[in-house]
Structures are given as structure tokens and as C-alpha cells.
Amino acid sequence: MGKLDGKVAIVTGAARGLGRAYARRLAGLGAKVAVTDLNLRSFEEFEAEAQAMTAESTVAEIQAAGGGAIGIEVDVCDEKAVAAMVQRVSDEWGRVDVLVCNAGGGRGRPVDTKASTLDPALLQLVTGMNLYGTVYCCNAVAPIMKRQRSGKIITVSSVAGLSASTDGGYAHYGAAKAAIAHYTRYLAQDLGPFGITANCIAPGTITTGRIVATVMPGSADANRDRTERIALRRLGTVEDCAKVVEFLATDLSDYVSGVVIPIDGGLLR
Ligand SMILES: NC(=O)c1ccc[n+]([C@@H]2O[C@H](COP(=O)([O-])OP(=O)(O)OC[C@H]3O[C@@H](n4cnc5c(N)ncnc54)[C@H](O)[C@@H]3O)[C@@H](O)[C@H]2O)c1
């Protein structure tokens, strides 16, 4: 018996990285999982992600382990497509119990995205991928969860959404992730009377294939500083985050709502 037997989960951005780990963990707990992503083969973009795969997709991995999964390609920035995706999951499995709004990320380089020189187009793009994508997914599942009078929504901020970088770079991403954290507090108030919880996680530096390929090749000094600022003196793993998602998706967190949980090993702020 799994804790999520009979439950249905949607994870966005689940083709690789953190989203893949969330999808696999929820499936391991017994949930049927809709693995959604802009590109269900996005793991091919980063060597470490491609190497980590044990089957040809996250869906195939879950099915090989005996779980139930469907794959749906959807852009979370497209409100109508998000609504259609949620409708398809509901038609297929009759309910939606867990939503993990994981799709998102940044664009551009920190040096080019300082707070006082932000390119409006980049700001719009990153706000769209993160904040609007999250809001569209929550809007789409809310009527279903309200009818059920139950549901667990998990949104994804970042430590960059809790405190600013020392040089003011990546301000568009930080602002979008801060907005997600605060939006989640409002969501919890809105949906709480229907028995629905809404909580947010704020990962620190987590060694996904993307981070290993794009952030870690920085200087030895930068990498040492990054680790030394963390109380636990190590970077995070996708499983560090998946464990917190398990907590927020299961009955362990039934009386927890409207909180933002940093998953950063005790990063100095
Ligand atoms: N890895 C970290 O250190 C870290 C730290 C803090 C927060 N986060 C957040 O966690 C989430 C996942 O991070 P990751 O490192 O696994 O990222 P990643 O880039 O490796 O994976 C993101 C996945 O989301 C998909 N995606 C991107 N835009 C999308 C869209 N518009 N619609 C649907 N799918 C889309 C991508 O195709 C990809 O499969 C992101 O929201 C990110 O901002 C990550």
C-alpha cells in the first residue's frame, strides 16, 4: 500500500531534472502521474540528464517500475493548453489530487540581468514561464479540487526568490520566484476553506544536469564559495527536494498551508 494509492498527480516540467524526480517519487508512493513538459525528451539537452535515464522517458521509467503515467506535451505559458491538459488528466483518471508547478527557470546571464538594466522582453519571458505558468496551472486544477474538497498544490520558488544576489544579477528570475512564493500564500487563503493546501518550496543549488553543465563549470573559487556558504557544506540533490515534495503531497502535511520551505542545506542569508 502506497500513501498515494488511488491519487492523481500532475507534475509540470517533469521530463528531466527536479520535475522528473518529483514525478518518480509520487508514482513510487502509488499516485498515477501526468508527466507534463514543453518537450518530453528535454533530458537529451544535458548529458548528465540523458545518462541518468533508465528508460526512454520519465513516463516509461514510471511504467517500468509498475506505476501509472501519461505524458503530455504542454507549454505552461499557454493558458488554453494548460486548461486542456488538466481536462485530459481529469477525463483519463477522474480526479486531480496533487499539482506540482515545477516548470520554469531563468534565461540570460546574471551579468546581463541586473535589476536596473533589465530587458523588458526577458523579464516578460521569465515572468511568463514561472509566475504565469504557475497561475495558469493553479487556475485549471482549482475547480476540480474544490469539487473534491481536497487537494495539495506545491509551487516552486527558489532561494533567489527569498534573497537577492550580491550583485543584483538575475533580478528577473528572483522577482518572478518571489512572486510565486507570495502568490502561494494568497492561494492557500483562497483554497483553504475547500480543504486544499498550497505550499511552496524554494530550492537552493541543486545538482540537476542543467546546473552541472551551466553553473558548476564556473571558477574553482566560485564553486568553493558556493559550498562554503551552505551549513551542510554540500550542494543539494534532486532527492533532497523530492523528499519535501513527498511531505507536502501526502497526509504528513495535512495541517500545513501557505508556507515557503527553503531546501538549501542551511544557506547563509
Ligand atoms: N536546479 C536548481 O538548482 C534550482 C534551484 C531553485 C529553483 N529551481 C527551480 O526548479 C524547477 C526545475 O529546475 P531544474 O533544475 O530541474 O530545471 P531544468 O531546466 O533542468 O528542467 C525544467 C523542465 O521544465 C521544462 N519547461 C521549461 N519551460 C517550460 C514551459 N514553458 N512549459 C512546460 N515545461 C517547461 C523543460 O523542458 C525541462 O524539462 C524550475 O522552476 C527552477 O527554476 C531549480
The ligand as a Gaussian input file, in Angstrom:
#p B3LYP/6-31G(d) Opt

LIG

0 1
 N       18.198000      23.212000     -10.048000
 C       18.249000      24.172000      -9.157000
 O       19.291000      24.411000      -8.541000
 C       17.028000      25.009000      -8.837000
 C       17.104000      25.927000      -7.773000
 C       15.993000      26.699000      -7.461000
 C       14.804000      26.550000      -8.168000
 N       14.766000      25.664000      -9.209000
 C       13.504000      25.568000      -9.950000
 O       13.101000      24.216000     -10.023000
 C       12.446000      23.969000     -11.274000
 C       13.144000      22.837000     -12.017000
 O       14.527000      23.106000     -12.095000
 P       15.514000      22.143000     -12.908000
 O       16.889000      22.494000     -12.476000
 O       15.035000      20.738000     -12.813000
 O       15.274000      22.737000     -14.388000
 P       15.513000      22.082000     -15.835000
 O       15.727000      23.231000     -16.761000
 O       16.530000      21.008000     -15.791000
 O       14.106000      21.389000     -16.153000
 C       12.970000      22.171000     -16.394000
 C       11.993000      21.373000     -17.213000
 O       10.868000      22.222000     -17.437000
 C       10.548000      22.223000     -18.813000
 N        9.967000      23.525000     -19.163000
 C       10.615000      24.694000     -19.320000
 N        9.770000      25.660000     -19.705000
 C        8.548000      25.076000     -19.794000
 C        7.265000      25.536000     -20.172000
 N        7.075000      26.809000     -20.542000
 N        6.235000      24.671000     -20.151000
 C        6.427000      23.391000     -19.780000
 N        7.621000      22.877000     -19.436000
 C        8.678000      23.714000     -19.454000
 C       11.849000      21.952000     -19.540000
 O       11.615000      21.390000     -20.840000
 C       12.542000      20.982000     -18.601000
 O       12.224000      19.649000     -18.888000
 C       12.439000      25.304000     -12.009000
 O       11.244000      26.002000     -11.744000
 C       13.618000      26.030000     -11.391000
 O       13.509000      27.436000     -11.506000
 C       15.845000      24.888000      -9.558000

